[in-house]
Amino acid sequence: MSKVRSILVFSAAFLSIATYSKAQSDETVYDFLRLPYNTRSIGLGGKHATLSNDEPGMWTHNPALLQDTLHNHVSLDAAPLTEGIWTAQASYSRKIDRIGMLGIAFQHIGYGDIDATDQWGASLGTKSSNENAILLTYSKMLAPNLSAGATFKPVWSNLTGYSSFGICMDFGLSFRSTDRRISAALAINNVGGQLSSYDADGSTNHQTLRPHVSMTYAYTPLHAPFHVLLTVKDFRKWDLTPEGQNKIAFADCLLRHCIIGIEFQPAKAFYASVGYDQRKRRELRMSSIGGAAGLSWGIGLKLAKRIDIKYAMSRYHLAGTTNSIGFSMKLQ
């Protein structure tokens, strides 16, 4: 398949999926699936759909990133979001001859223990709340520079004794130039809905998930020790002005659809990254104090030939930061 044909197929798929996503209902459930779990991606500003090189565990954001080079890799990522709330992800990937790449991952968010009461305010003790997903991923090269992937995701949620189960899927395409200096990728995540609702009476009034479409472009200048990433997201709605606020300017509105990341890699054994998300910046800052909301940074170090450790910091509010730690390893 020629490069031109690959780009045409990529663009046609993007337009059709974006149109589908726009038509979906505003009802939403299982929003924990929209969080970035991979430490390297967090340092770059959020949930990116591609990277100039292969990163274990990042394929959970886009199944097409599950490449042959990730054969027999494991990864672990964990981050405390705020008091009592934390996220974690574990993944493993393997190449199967004449079939393609297979991956399995587990995503978890724990909300800690919550005090429960009845309708009269009497204490019922404490109850735990958490949400979880298993990702079963398949990826295959369609051409030397083009790969496609799909993920099947069972989801279960337990919120203080009210439980729900659902099914959703992710789809992705990834293009990478022969010299690996240019990458472009499309990801559509969380197409599906509930099979059982939270209602105790067994109501069939199920909510659907809100599909999330993103497109990422990564570029590495010739002979430069860094690459730049631009992710465009939230295609469902152009005007992202929060309800009750004044309309925002065109440039501000455009930037709220973007995540910008820069990663410096002066040596193969080390990287440092920074990221910026305009929407987080505008919506999570204080009215008079911006602080570091919307900003993030990260570092990574190769400790041995097959072991990598990463750290990322993302700021959501003035009260504190979110620290993510990641570990990946190629098994023998």
C-alpha positions in Angstrom: 0.0 0.0 0.0 1.5 3.3 -1.0 2.0 6.2 1.4 -0.7 8.3 -0.3 -3.2 5.4 -0.2 -2.4 4.9 3.5 -3.1 8.5 4.3 -6.4 8.4 2.3 -7.6 5.4 4.2 -6.5 7.0 7.5 -8.4 10.2 6.7 -11.6 8.4 5.6 -11.7 6.4 8.7 -11.2 9.5 10.9 -14.0 11.4 9.2 -16.5 8.5 9.5 -15.6 7.9 13.2 -15.7 11.5 14.1 -19.2 11.8 12.5 -20.4 8.8 14.5 -19.0 10.2 17.7 -20.7 13.6 17.2 -24.1 11.9 16.9 -23.9 10.2 20.3 -26.0 11.1 23.4 -24.8 13.5 26.1 -25.4 10.8 28.7 -22.2 9.5 30.1 -21.0 6.8 32.4 -17.6 5.2 33.4 -15.7 8.5 32.9 -12.7 6.9 34.6 -11.9 5.4 31.2 -11.1 8.9 29.9 -8.2 9.3 32.3 -4.5 8.9 31.1 -2.9 5.9 32.9 0.5 5.7 31.2 3.1 7.7 33.0 5.0 8.8 29.9 1.8 10.1 28.4 0.9 12.0 31.6 4.2 13.8 31.5 3.4 14.9 28.0 0.1 16.5 29.0 -2.5 13.8 28.7 -3.8 10.9 26.6 -1.8 10.9 23.4 -2.6 8.5 20.6 1.0 8.1 19.3 4.6 8.6 20.1 7.8 8.8 17.9 9.0 5.5 19.5 7.3 2.6 21.1 6.3 2.7 24.8 5.0 -0.3 26.8 1.6 0.4 28.1 0.8 3.4 25.9 -1.1 1.1 23.6 -4.0 1.2 26.1 -4.6 4.8 24.7 -4.6 3.6 21.1 -4.6 -0.2 20.2 -2.7 0.5 17.0 0.4 1.4 19.1 0.8 -2.3 20.0 3.8 -2.8 17.8 6.1 -5.9 17.2 8.9 -4.1 19.2 6.8 -4.5 22.3 6.9 -8.3 22.3 7.1 -9.8 25.8 6.9 -6.4 27.6 5.2 -5.8 30.9 4.4 -2.3 32.4 3.0 -1.0 35.7 1.8 2.6 36.3 0.3 4.1 39.5 -0.8 7.6 40.5 -2.6 9.0 43.6 -5.0 11.7 42.3 -6.1 13.3 45.5 -6.7 12.2 49.1 -7.9 8.6 49.1 -8.2 8.3 45.3 -5.7 6.6 43.1 -5.3 4.9 39.7 -3.3 2.0 38.5 -2.6 0.2 35.3 -0.8 -3.1 34.4 -0.2 -4.4 30.9 1.5 -7.3 29.1 2.0 -7.7 25.3 3.2 -10.5 23.1 3.7 -11.2 19.4 2.0 -14.4 18.0 3.6 -15.5 14.7 1.3 -15.2 11.6 -1.4 -13.6 13.8 -0.2 -10.3 15.1 0.3 -8.6 18.5 -1.9 -9.4 21.5 -2.1 -7.4 24.7 -3.9 -7.6 28.0 -4.2 -4.8 30.5 -6.0 -3.9 33.7 -7.1 -0.4 34.7 -8.3 0.5 38.2 -9.4 3.6 40.0 -10.1 3.4 43.7 -12.2 6.1 45.5 -11.4 5.0 49.0 -13.9 4.3 51.8 -17.0 6.5 51.9 -19.3 7.0 54.9 -22.7 5.6 54.2 -26.0 6.6 55.8 -29.7 5.8 55.4 -32.4 8.3 54.5 -32.6 9.4 58.1 -28.9 10.1 58.5 -28.1 7.0 60.5 -24.7 5.6 59.9 -24.4 2.4 57.8 -20.6 2.2 58.2 -18.1 2.7 55.4 -18.3 1.3 51.9 -15.6 1.1 49.3 -15.9 2.4 45.8 -13.9 1.5 42.7 -14.1 1.1 39.0 -12.2 -1.4 36.8 -11.6 -2.4 33.2 -9.9 -5.3 31.4 -8.4 -4.5 28.0 -8.0 -7.3 25.5 -6.1 -5.9 22.4 -5.2 -7.1 19.0 -3.0 -5.1 16.5 -1.6 -5.9 13.1 0.4 -4.2 10.4 -1.7 -3.4 7.4 1.3 -2.0 5.5 5.0 -1.3 6.3 4.0 2.1 7.7 0.4 1.6 8.8 -1.0 -0.5 11.7 -4.5 -1.0 13.0 -5.8 -2.3 16.3 -8.9 -2.9 18.4 -9.6 -3.4 22.1 -12.4 -5.2 23.8 -13.1 -3.8 27.3 -15.4 -5.3 29.9 -16.0 -2.7 32.6 -17.4 -3.1 36.1 -18.1 -0.4 38.7 -18.9 -0.5 42.4 -20.0 2.7 44.0 -20.8 2.3 47.7 -22.7 -0.9 47.1 -24.4 0.1 43.8 -22.8 -1.9 40.9 -22.9 -1.8 37.1 -21.3 -3.8 34.3 -20.7 -2.7 30.8 -18.9 -3.5 27.5 -17.0 -1.1 25.3 -14.4 -1.1 22.5 -11.5 1.0 21.3 -10.3 1.3 17.7 -7.1 2.8 16.3 -4.9 3.5 13.3 -1.3 4.5 13.4 1.0 5.8 10.6 4.8 6.1 11.0 7.2 7.3 8.3 10.1 5.0 7.3 12.6 7.3 9.0 10.4 7.3 12.1 10.5 11.1 12.2 6.8 11.6 11.5 3.9 9.8 13.2 0.2 10.3 13.0 -2.5 8.3 14.7 -6.3 8.2 15.2 -8.0 6.7 18.2 -11.6 6.2 19.1 -12.2 5.1 22.6 -15.1 3.8 24.7 -17.7 2.8 22.1 -20.3 0.9 24.1 -22.6 1.1 27.1 -24.0 -0.5 30.2 -25.3 -4.0 30.4 -26.6 -3.5 33.9 -27.4 -0.2 35.5 -26.7 1.1 39.0 -30.5 1.0 39.8 -31.3 -1.4 42.6 -34.6 -2.3 41.0 -33.0 -3.7 37.9 -34.0 -0.8 35.7 -33.2 -1.1 32.0 -32.6 2.6 31.7 -29.0 2.1 30.7 -26.6 4.9 29.9 -24.2 4.8 27.0 -20.5 5.7 27.2 -19.4 8.9 25.5 -17.0 8.0 22.7 -13.8 9.9 22.7 -12.0 10.6 19.4 -8.5 12.0 19.3 -5.9 12.5 16.6 -2.2 12.9 17.4 0.7 14.1 15.2 4.3 13.6 16.3 7.3 15.2 14.6 11.1 14.8 15.2 13.2 17.4 13.4 16.2 16.1 11.5 19.2 15.5 13.9 17.3 17.1 16.8 17.2 15.5 20.3 13.5 16.1 20.8 10.1 15.5 19.3 6.9 17.5 19.4 3.4 16.1 19.9 0.0 17.7 19.1 -3.2 15.9 20.1 -6.5 17.2 18.9 -9.5 16.0 20.9 -13.1 16.6 21.9 -14.5 16.6 18.3 -18.1 16.2 19.5 -18.5 19.9 20.4 -16.7 23.0 19.2 -17.7 25.4 22.0 -16.3 24.1 25.2 -17.4 27.0 27.3 -18.5 25.6 30.7 -22.2 26.2 31.5 -22.9 29.5 33.0 -19.7 31.2 31.8 -19.3 33.9 29.2 -18.4 32.7 25.7 -14.7 32.3 25.1 -12.6 33.8 22.2 -11.9 31.8 19.1 -8.2 31.2 19.8 -9.0 30.0 23.4 -11.7 27.7 22.1 -9.4 26.2 19.5 -6.6 25.6 22.0 -9.0 23.9 24.4 -9.2 21.1 21.8 -5.4 20.6 21.9 -2.8 18.9 24.1 0.8 20.0 23.3 3.8 18.0 24.4 7.6 18.2 23.9 10.0 15.4 24.8 13.8 15.8 24.9 15.8 12.6 24.5 19.5 13.5 24.4 20.4 9.8 25.0 18.6 6.5 24.5 18.7 5.9 28.2 17.0 9.2 29.3 14.2 11.5 28.4 12.5 14.6 29.9 9.1 15.9 28.8 6.7 18.8 29.3 3.1 19.1 28.4 0.3 21.6 28.3 -3.5 21.2 28.2 -5.4 24.5 27.7 -8.8 23.1 28.7 -7.4 21.9 32.1 -5.7 25.2 32.5 -8.8 27.3 32.0 -11.3 25.1 33.8 -9.2 24.0 36.8 -7.4 27.2 37.7 -8.6 29.7 40.4 -10.3 32.8 39.0 -7.4 35.0 40.1 -4.5 32.5 40.4 -3.5 30.2 37.5 -0.8 28.3 39.3 0.4 25.3 37.4 -3.0 23.9 36.4 -2.8 22.3 33.0 0.9 21.9 33.1 2.8 18.6 33.4 6.3 17.2 33.1 8.1 13.9 33.3 11.4 12.0 33.2 12.4 8.5 32.3 15.6 6.5 32.8 16.7 3.1 31.5 18.2 1.3 34.5 19.4 -1.7 32.7 19.2 -3.1 29.2 15.6 -4.2 29.6 14.3 -2.1 32.5 12.8 1.5 32.4 11.4 3.6 35.2 9.4 6.8 34.7 8.0 9.6 36.8 5.4 12.3 35.8 3.8 15.2 37.6 0.5 16.8 36.6 -1.1 19.7 38.3 -4.9 19.7 38.5 -5.5 22.3 41.3 -3.7 24.6 43.7 -4.1 22.2 46.6 -1.6 19.7 45.3 -0.1 17.7 42.4 -0.6 14.3 40.9 2.5 12.1 40.9 2.7 9.1 38.6 5.3 6.4 38.7 5.8 3.9 35.9 7.9 0.8 35.4 8.3 -1.3 32.3 10.5 -4.3 31.5 11.2 -6.7 28.6 11.0 -10.3 29.8 13.5 -12.8 28.5 
